[in-house]
Amino acid sequence: MAGVIFLMFLEDVLFLQPNKNSMEFRYQDPYPIQKDDTVYKKLTSDYVKVEQLGNREILTIDPKGLELLAEEAMADVSFMLRSSHLASLRRIIDDPEATDNDRFVAYNLLQNAAVAAEGALPSCQDTGTAIVMGKKGENVYTGVDDGEYLSRGIYNTYQKRNLRYSQVVPLTMFDEKNSGSNLPAQIDIYAKKGNSYEFLFLTKGGGSANKTFLYQKTKSLLNEKSLEEFIKEKISDLGTAACPPYHLALVIGGTSAEANLAAVKKASAKYYDHLPTEGNEAGQAFRDLEWEARVQKICQESSIGAQFGGKYLTHDVRVIRLPRHAASCPVGMGVSCSADRNIKGKITAEGIFLEQLEQDPKRFLPETPPHLEEAVEINLNKPMPEILAELSKYPIKTRLKLNGTLIVARDIAHAKIKEIIDSGQPMPEYFKNHPIYYAGPAKTPEGMASGSFGPTTAGRMDVYVDEFQSHGGSMIMLAKGNRSKDVTNACGKYGGFYLGSIGGPAAILAKDNILSVEVVDFPELGMEAVRKIEVKDFPAFIITDDKGNDFFANLAH
């Protein structure tokens, strides 16, 4: 035993000895972005001036300039998208290898972008967590807590525009309330050389954020066979809950788990597109273009497609390789969803600038819609047994047009209804008589019936389905994304259905398909209150049926 201890000690001593062949000191910018080809628009020349301090030129920024930039960034990114993203959607429509379902989703997303760009209805009802990443030059002076003024700009936009307040704040470990302002924001500010201030603004909704994953792996992953098998498995797990087509980011390595996931977020926003494409001995981050192509092919061959089967689970893939500790290999995966809300800004001696997003998405729409099989019309105002009997005639993947009444209920409403059942009281009749739409609206613009009102992720409500269906409720559910085997089993046991709605086009659903909205229960819950809505030609697909068939399970096999 003593010999073993001695050998272990000896090994550590040898490991710690200085290496005579070690490299000389060399500092490497960890993320050497080689260029910025972003097209910016100038907001103003106000709020900035250059002052001389000794032999240094100091860029002095009036804090009101930070407030203005954040306010304008949050407004633009909530209603407009990058031209490159819209062009990618058009390529799906034009691709002869795309499925009808791929084209249907892409066409709806382009229509949605055109509606959102009008400035009343945001592109997604989940108007997200406001995230600001800043790089502040050493010769930039504001004289304030920059986070406060950036937060005020964010606050202004969420107060003035038809955006949803999604942030809840904890009062105790278990008690929470909506902040009523969509604050707090996430604000991360870094130091850099020079006298400019650079920004990346993001509004990430819960759907896409919930599809960010960290895997703590080891050196054993770093060979072609193991890495490819790992990626295939994780792409299958990714599913459609975050509204594809995705911009997928895969980051391998990182000096810490936190560094890995920060790189995932920025890579999904295309912030690292101009990294080098090879590594060096100083450990620079780089894009691996070969693996990007391989992962894109894996995504296409998964047949998951743009939500309902096909080729386009992803628009594109970014694979970033980072240095790592010898005993650790963090791997991060994340997406920017169909609401690809990322925008750059900067403040220089010339003024305050913001990335120019696309103002005319209609130019990407084809002259005629893609040809599709006629959808089956379903009258939701019939008694529930009759609706179930009608749905039972059709196989999974059938495209539907829904007309009539839906009940809208999300996470907190489901928890409240479970409390009612647990207390021995009957389930509310509205949960039995109508299909349940998992959603939560943004603010309603003046003169409109509804604010942006797309579906939320179905999987969060999976735990309630068996019990609720046993009480005669949740017999037809409408939401986005794949669900667990428990939901398939419950639908087979009780004769229920899960219908998939397109994730992403919340603005066009509000404009064209929702006729009225009325709060019917728990009004104190705000956007989580139970609502009754009347819909016309509301698009959906049969995903899980009363016979135990599940569309996404079929894809997996």
C-alpha positions in Angstrom: 0.0 0.0 0.0 2.9 2.3 0.9 4.4 1.7 -2.5 1.1 2.7 -4.2 1.0 5.9 -2.2 4.6 6.6 -3.1 4.0 6.1 -6.8 0.9 8.4 -6.8 2.9 11.0 -5.0 5.8 10.6 -7.4 3.5 11.0 -10.4 2.1 14.3 -9.1 5.6 15.6 -8.4 6.7 14.7 -11.9 3.6 16.3 -13.3 4.4 19.6 -11.5 8.0 19.8 -12.6 8.7 22.7 -15.0 8.9 21.6 -18.6 12.2 22.6 -20.1 10.5 22.7 -23.5 7.6 24.8 -22.4 6.5 27.6 -24.6 7.4 31.2 -23.9 4.7 33.5 -22.7 2.2 34.3 -25.4 -1.2 36.0 -25.0 -3.9 34.9 -27.4 -7.3 36.6 -27.8 -9.5 33.6 -27.0 -12.0 34.5 -29.7 -10.2 36.4 -32.5 -13.1 37.6 -34.6 -11.4 38.6 -37.8 -13.9 41.0 -39.3 -17.3 42.5 -38.9 -19.3 42.8 -42.1 -22.5 43.8 -40.3 -24.5 46.6 -42.0 -25.3 49.3 -39.5 -27.7 52.2 -39.5 -26.9 55.4 -37.6 -29.4 56.3 -34.8 -27.8 59.6 -33.8 -24.6 61.6 -33.4 -25.9 62.9 -30.1 -24.8 61.6 -26.7 -21.1 61.1 -27.7 -18.0 63.3 -27.6 -14.2 62.7 -27.6 -12.2 64.4 -24.8 -8.5 64.5 -24.4 -7.0 63.2 -21.1 -3.3 63.5 -21.2 -2.2 61.6 -24.4 -5.4 59.5 -24.4 -8.6 60.2 -26.3 -11.6 59.3 -24.2 -15.0 58.5 -25.7 -17.4 60.0 -23.3 -21.0 58.7 -23.6 -24.0 60.3 -22.1 -25.9 57.5 -20.4 -29.0 58.5 -22.2 -27.2 57.1 -25.3 -27.1 53.7 -23.7 -30.8 53.9 -22.9 -31.6 55.0 -26.5 -29.6 52.1 -28.0 -31.1 49.5 -25.8 -34.7 50.8 -26.4 -34.2 50.8 -30.2 -32.5 47.4 -30.3 -35.3 45.7 -28.3 -37.9 47.3 -30.5 -36.3 46.3 -33.8 -35.4 42.8 -32.8 -38.9 42.1 -31.6 -40.5 42.9 -34.9 -37.8 42.3 -37.6 -35.4 39.6 -38.6 -32.1 39.5 -40.4 -32.3 39.4 -44.2 -30.0 36.3 -44.2 -32.4 34.4 -42.0 -35.4 35.2 -44.3 -33.4 34.3 -47.4 -32.7 30.9 -45.8 -36.5 30.4 -45.3 -37.0 31.2 -49.0 -34.4 28.6 -50.0 -36.5 25.9 -48.2 -39.5 26.8 -50.3 -37.4 26.6 -53.5 -35.6 23.4 -52.6 -37.1 20.4 -54.6 -35.9 18.1 -51.8 -37.9 19.8 -49.2 -41.1 18.1 -48.1 -44.6 19.8 -48.3 -44.5 20.2 -44.6 -41.1 21.9 -44.7 -42.4 24.3 -47.3 -45.6 24.9 -45.4 -43.7 25.9 -42.2 -41.2 28.1 -44.1 -44.0 29.9 -46.0 -45.9 30.5 -42.8 -42.8 31.9 -41.1 -42.2 34.3 -44.0 -45.8 35.4 -43.9 -45.4 35.9 -40.1 -42.3 38.0 -40.6 -44.2 40.2 -43.1 -47.0 40.8 -40.5 -44.5 41.4 -37.6 -42.5 44.0 -39.6 -45.6 46.2 -39.7 -44.7 46.9 -36.1 -47.9 46.0 -34.2 -47.6 42.3 -33.6 -44.2 40.9 -32.5 -42.9 37.9 -34.4 -43.3 35.6 -31.4 -45.7 35.8 -28.5 -42.8 34.9 -26.1 -41.0 38.2 -26.4 -38.2 36.7 -24.4 -35.6 37.5 -21.8 -33.7 40.6 -22.7 -30.0 39.8 -22.9 -27.2 42.3 -23.5 -23.6 41.5 -24.1 -21.3 44.5 -24.2 -17.6 45.0 -24.9 -16.5 48.3 -23.4 -13.2 49.9 -24.6 -10.7 50.9 -21.9 -11.0 54.5 -23.2 -14.8 54.7 -22.9 -16.3 56.6 -20.1 -20.0 56.7 -19.0 -19.7 57.6 -15.3 -22.7 55.4 -14.4 -23.7 51.8 -13.8 -24.2 51.0 -17.5 -26.6 48.1 -16.6 -29.1 50.5 -15.1 -29.4 52.6 -18.3 -29.4 49.6 -20.6 -32.2 48.2 -18.4 -34.1 51.4 -18.6 -34.0 51.3 -22.4 -35.3 47.7 -22.3 -38.0 48.8 -19.8 -39.1 51.6 -22.2 -39.7 49.2 -25.1 -41.6 46.6 -23.1 -43.8 49.3 -21.7 -44.5 51.0 -25.0 -44.8 48.1 -27.4 -47.1 45.1 -27.6 -44.7 42.8 -25.9 -45.2 40.2 -23.2 -43.9 40.3 -19.7 -42.4 36.8 -19.2 -40.1 37.3 -16.2 -41.1 36.0 -12.8 -39.3 37.0 -9.7 -39.0 34.8 -6.5 -40.3 36.2 -3.3 -39.5 33.0 -1.4 -38.2 29.7 -2.5 -41.6 28.7 -3.9 -43.6 31.9 -4.2 -43.1 34.0 -7.4 -44.8 36.9 -9.2 -44.5 38.4 -12.6 -42.2 41.4 -12.5 -44.6 43.4 -14.7 -41.8 44.9 -16.8 -39.9 41.9 -18.3 -37.0 42.9 -16.1 -34.6 41.9 -14.8 -32.5 41.6 -18.0 -29.3 39.7 -18.3 -26.5 42.1 -18.9 -22.8 41.0 -19.2 -20.2 43.7 -19.9 -16.6 42.9 -20.8 -13.5 45.0 -21.1 -11.5 45.5 -24.3 -8.9 47.7 -25.8 -9.8 50.9 -27.7 -12.4 53.6 -27.5 -15.5 52.0 -28.9 -18.4 50.1 -27.2 -19.8 47.1 -29.0 -23.0 45.2 -28.2 -25.0 42.1 -29.0 -28.6 42.3 -28.0 -30.8 39.1 -27.9 -34.3 38.3 -26.8 -34.4 34.6 -26.1 -37.7 33.0 -25.3 -38.1 30.0 -23.0 -38.7 27.6 -25.8 -35.3 28.0 -27.4 -33.4 28.6 -24.1 -34.8 25.3 -22.8 -33.1 23.6 -25.7 -29.6 24.6 -24.5 -27.7 21.5 -23.2 -24.4 20.9 -21.4 -22.8 17.5 -21.5 -19.8 16.8 -19.3 -17.7 14.4 -21.4 -14.1 13.3 -21.5 -11.2 12.8 -24.0 -12.9 9.5 -25.1 -15.4 11.5 -27.1 -12.7 13.1 -29.3 -12.6 10.6 -32.1 -14.6 10.5 -35.3 -16.8 7.5 -34.4 -17.6 8.5 -30.9 -18.3 12.1 -31.7 -20.6 11.3 -34.7 -22.6 8.7 -32.6 -22.9 11.3 -29.8 -24.2 14.0 -32.1 -26.7 11.7 -33.8 -28.1 10.8 -30.4 -28.4 14.4 -29.2 -29.9 15.6 -32.4 -32.6 13.0 -32.0 -33.3 14.3 -28.5 -33.4 17.9 -29.6 -36.9 17.6 -31.1 -39.1 20.5 -32.4 -40.2 22.2 -29.2 -38.0 25.2 -29.8 -39.6 26.0 -33.2 -37.3 24.9 -36.0 -35.8 25.4 -38.5 -32.9 26.1 -36.1 -29.5 27.9 -36.3 -27.7 25.1 -34.3 -24.5 25.7 -32.3 -22.3 22.9 -31.1 -19.3 23.9 -28.9 -16.7 21.4 -27.9 -14.3 22.2 -25.1 -14.0 25.3 -23.0 -11.9 26.4 -20.0 -15.1 25.9 -17.9 -18.7 24.8 -18.4 -19.7 28.4 -18.1 -17.3 29.5 -20.9 -18.7 26.7 -23.1 -22.3 27.7 -22.7 -21.5 31.4 -23.2 -19.9 30.4 -26.5 -23.0 28.3 -27.5 -25.2 31.4 -27.1 -23.1 33.7 -29.1 -22.4 31.1 -31.8 -26.1 30.5 -32.3 -26.5 34.3 -32.9 -23.8 34.1 -35.6 -21.5 36.3 -33.4 -18.6 34.0 -34.0 -19.0 33.5 -37.8 -15.7 35.2 -38.5 -13.5 33.2 -36.2 -10.5 31.4 -37.7 -11.1 28.0 -39.2 -8.1 26.3 -37.6 -6.5 26.1 -34.1 -3.1 27.1 -32.9 -0.8 26.3 -30.0 -2.0 29.4 -28.0 -5.5 27.9 -27.9 -7.6 30.2 -30.1 -11.2 29.3 -30.7 -12.0 28.2 -34.2 -14.8 27.0 -36.5 -14.6 23.5 -37.8 -16.2 23.8 -41.2 -15.9 20.0 -42.0 -17.8 19.1 -38.8 -20.4 21.8 -39.5 -21.2 20.1 -42.8 -21.3 16.7 -41.2 -23.6 17.8 -38.4 -25.9 19.6 -41.0 -26.1 16.3 -42.9 -27.0 14.4 -39.6 -29.8 17.0 -39.0 -31.2 16.5 -42.5 -31.0 12.7 -42.3 -32.9 12.8 -39.0 -36.1 13.5 -41.1 -37.5 15.6 -38.2 -37.7 18.5 -40.6 -39.1 21.9 -40.0 -41.5 20.7 -37.2 -43.5 18.0 -39.0 -41.1 15.9 -40.9 -38.6 16.6 -43.7 -35.1 17.8 -44.4 -35.0 21.2 -42.6 -34.6 20.7 -38.9 -31.7 23.3 -39.2 -30.9 26.2 -41.5 -27.2 25.8 -40.7 -24.8 24.6 -38.0 -21.9 26.3 -36.3 -19.3 24.0 -34.7 -16.8 25.8 -32.4 -13.7 24.1 -30.9 -12.2 25.5 -27.7 -9.3 24.6 -25.4 -10.1 22.5 -22.4 -8.7 21.2 -19.1 -7.0 17.8 -19.6 -9.5 16.1 -17.3 -12.6 17.7 -18.7 -14.4 18.1 -22.0 -17.6 20.1 -21.8 -19.9 19.9 -24.8 -22.6 22.5 -25.3 -25.5 22.5 -27.8 -28.1 25.2 -28.3 -30.3 26.8 -31.0 -31.5 30.1 -32.2 -35.1 29.3 -33.2 -37.4 30.5 -36.0 -37.7 33.8 -34.0 -34.0 34.4 -34.7 -33.8 37.6 -32.6 -30.2 38.8 -32.5 -29.0 42.3 -33.3 -25.7 44.1 -32.9 -25.0 47.7 -31.9 -22.1 49.9 -31.3 -21.1 53.4 -30.0 -18.1 55.1 -31.6 -16.8 58.7 -31.9 -19.1 58.9 -35.0 -22.3 58.2 -33.1 -24.7 55.4 -32.0 -25.3 52.6 -34.5 -27.7 49.6 -34.7 -27.6 46.6 -37.1 -30.0 47.1 -40.0 -32.6 44.3 -40.0 -34.9 43.5 -42.9 -37.8 46.0 -43.2 -39.5 44.3 -46.2 -39.8 40.6 -45.6 -42.5 40.3 -48.3 -39.8 40.4 -51.0 -38.8 36.9 -49.9 -42.3 35.4 -50.4 -42.9 33.5 -53.6 -45.5 34.8 -56.0 -47.8 31.8 -55.3 -48.0 29.7 -52.1 -46.4 26.2 -52.2 -48.9 23.6 -53.4 -50.3 21.6 -50.5 -52.9 18.9 -50.0 -56.2 20.3 -48.8 -56.6 20.4 -45.0 -59.4 18.6 -43.1 -61.8 21.1 -41.4 -62.7 20.4 -37.8 -65.7 22.0 -36.1 -64.6 22.6 -32.5 -68.1 23.7 -31.4 -69.6 20.2 -31.6 -69.8 18.1 -28.4 -66.4 16.7 -27.4 -67.3 13.0 -28.2 -68.2 14.1 -31.8 -65.0 16.0 -32.3 -63.0 13.0 -31.0 -64.9 10.6 -33.3 -64.2 12.9 -36.3 -60.4 13.1 -35.5 -60.3 9.3 -35.1 -61.0 8.9 -38.9 -57.7 10.4 -39.9 -54.0 9.2 -39.5 -51.2 11.0 -37.8 -49.6 13.8 -39.9 -53.1 14.8 -41.2 -53.2 18.6 -41.7 -56.2 20.3 -40.1 -58.1 23.6 -40.1 -59.7 24.2 -36.7 -62.8 26.4 -36.3 -64.5 27.2 -33.1 -63.6 27.5 -29.4 -60.3 26.7 -27.7 -59.4 27.1 -24.0 -56.0 28.5 -23.4 -54.0 27.3 -20.4 -50.3 27.1 -19.6 -48.1 25.9 -16.8 -49.5 27.8 -13.8 -53.2 27.3 -14.8 -52.5 23.5 -15.1 -51.0 23.6 -11.6 -54.1 25.5 -10.3 -56.5 22.9 -11.8 -54.5 20.1 -10.3 -54.9 21.8 -6.9 -58.7 21.9 -7.5 -58.8 18.2 -8.3 -56.5 17.3 -5.3 -58.9 19.2 -3.0 -61.7 16.9 -4.0 -63.5 19.4 -6.3 -64.5 18.6 -9.8 -62.4 19.7 -12.8 -63.8 22.9 -14.4 -66.3 22.1 -17.2 -64.4 24.2 -19.7 -61.5 21.8 -19.5 -63.8 18.9 -20.5 -65.9 20.6 -23.2 -63.1 22.2 -25.3 -59.7 21.5 -26.7 -56.8 23.0 -24.6 -54.4 25.3 -26.3 -51.0 25.7 -24.5 -50.2 29.3 -25.1 -49.9 32.8 -23.5 -50.5 36.0 -25.5 -48.5 39.2 -25.9 -50.3 42.5 -25.4 -53.2 43.1 -27.7 -52.7 46.1 -30.1 -55.4 48.7 -30.1 -58.2 47.7 -32.5 -57.2 44.1 -32.8 -58.8 41.0 -31.4 -55.5 39.5 -30.1 -51.9 40.1 -29.5 -49.3 37.6 -30.9 -50.5 34.3 -29.7 -48.5 31.3 -30.8 -48.2 27.9 -29.0 -45.9 27.1 -26.1 -43.9 23.9 -25.6 -46.2 21.0 -24.9 -43.7 18.9 -22.9 -44.0 21.1 -19.8 -47.6 19.9 -19.4 -46.9 16.2 -19.9 -47.1 15.4 -16.2 -50.8 16.4 -16.1 -52.2 14.6 -19.1 -52.9 11.1 -17.7 -54.7 12.5 -14.6 -56.6 15.2 -16.4 -57.8 12.8 -19.1 -58.9 10.3 -16.4 -61.3 13.1 -15.3 -62.5 13.8 -18.9 -60.3 16.9 -19.5 -57.5 17.7 -21.9 -59.0 15.2 -24.4 -57.7 17.3 -27.3 -54.5 19.3 -26.7 -52.9 21.8 -29.1 -49.3 23.0 -28.7 -45.8 22.7 -30.3 -43.1 20.1 -30.1 -42.7 16.4 -29.3 -44.1 14.8 -26.1 -43.3 11.9 -23.8 -44.4 8.3 -24.1 -46.7 9.0 -21.1 -48.8 11.3 -23.3 -49.0 8.7 -26.1 -50.1 6.1 -23.5 -52.7 8.3 -22.0 -54.2 9.2 -25.4 -54.4 5.5 -26.3 -56.0 4.7 -22.9 -58.6 7.5 -22.8 -59.1 8.2 -26.5 -57.4 11.6 -26.6 -55.4 13.5 -29.2 -52.4 15.8 -29.3 -52.4 18.3 -32.2 -49.3 20.1 -33.3 -49.4 23.8 -34.1 -46.6 25.5 -36.0 -44.2 27.1 -33.6 -43.1 30.5 -34.6 -45.8 32.3 -36.6 -47.5 34.0 -33.6 -48.2 37.3 -35.4 -50.0 35.9 -38.4 -52.1 33.6 -36.1 -53.2 36.7 -34.2 -54.0 38.6 -37.4 -55.7 35.9 -39.5 -56.9 33.1 -37.2 -57.9 34.4 -33.8 -61.3 36.2 -33.8 -61.8 36.9 -30.1 -60.1 36.4 -26.7 -61.8 36.3 -23.3 -60.4 35.6 -19.8 -62.5 32.9 -18.1 -60.5 32.0 -15.0 -57.6 33.0 -12.8 -57.4 36.6 -14.1 -54.8 37.4 -11.4 -52.3 35.2 -13.4 -51.9 37.8 -16.2 -50.6 36.1 -19.3 -51.0 32.7 -17.5 -54.8 33.2 -17.0 -57.2 30.8 -18.6 -58.7 32.2 -21.7 -61.4 31.3 -24.2 -60.6 32.1 -27.8 -62.5 31.7 -31.0 -60.5 30.6 -34.0 -61.0 30.4 -37.8 -59.0 28.1 -40.1 -56.4 27.6 -37.3 -53.7 25.3 -38.8 -52.7 22.1 -37.0 -51.5 18.5 -37.5 -52.5 15.3 -35.8 -49.4 14.3 -33.9 -50.7 11.8 -31.3 -53.9 9.9 -31.8 -56.4 7.8 -29.8 -54.8 4.5 -31.1 -51.4 5.1 -29.5 -49.7 6.4 -32.6 -47.2 9.2 -32.3 -45.7 11.1 -35.3 -42.3 11.8 -33.6 -41.9 8.3 -32.3 -42.4 7.0 -35.8 -39.6 9.4 -37.0 -37.2 8.0 -34.4 -37.7 4.5 -35.9 
